[in-house]
């Protein structure tokens, strides 16, 4: 990798850490002009910053405003890169339909937005319902568009239980395994995913794409 590209990736990560949307969009634009593949810009550049802030937040060394600003900077960069990503995705068959939502009572979406972008780039049709979504709305939407997958995000230990409630509701309505469920978010572990009978979890957006492909039988 050339020194110039390496420097660009470092600056991208830093723009997220600083929560600077102006710089993150400028760098995203620059990466397109330099011919850097959009997925590389995201995974080797911006995501490094997201992960760093996420870790700092988890360790109590960064606070919610910083997390929110990092999320905004990430979103701004992704908005610039999205058309490039979709060009890659549109050339492929659709992999399946996915609903993404942050569960009721939780308003964090930095990770979920990123997963949505990566899934779109990989050929999935993604419906992102946003944050603070109750179970009936999520399930209703999945049925309405005939989604094969629901991705549920929770960043608070207090809202993790909502993931379990949605899975129980799907079971009650005999909608599984027709609709499979991926869970994610900082406090989510494999043990938790197994315990609530989710179909899988992933620590990052790249892993989430691999898991989604596996679940819809396209891995």
Secondary structure, DSSP 8 states (H G I E B T S, - for coil): --HHHHHHHHHHHHHHHTT-HHHHHHHHHHHHHTT--HHHIIIIIIHHHHHHHHHHHHTTSS-HHHHHHHHHHHHHHHHHHHHHHHHHHHTS---EEEEEEEBTT----HHHHHHHHHHHHTTEEEEE--SSB-HHHHHHHHHHHT-SEEEEE--STTTHHHHHHHHHHHHHTT-TTTSEEEEESTT--HHHHHHTT-SEE-SSHHHHHHHHHHHTT--
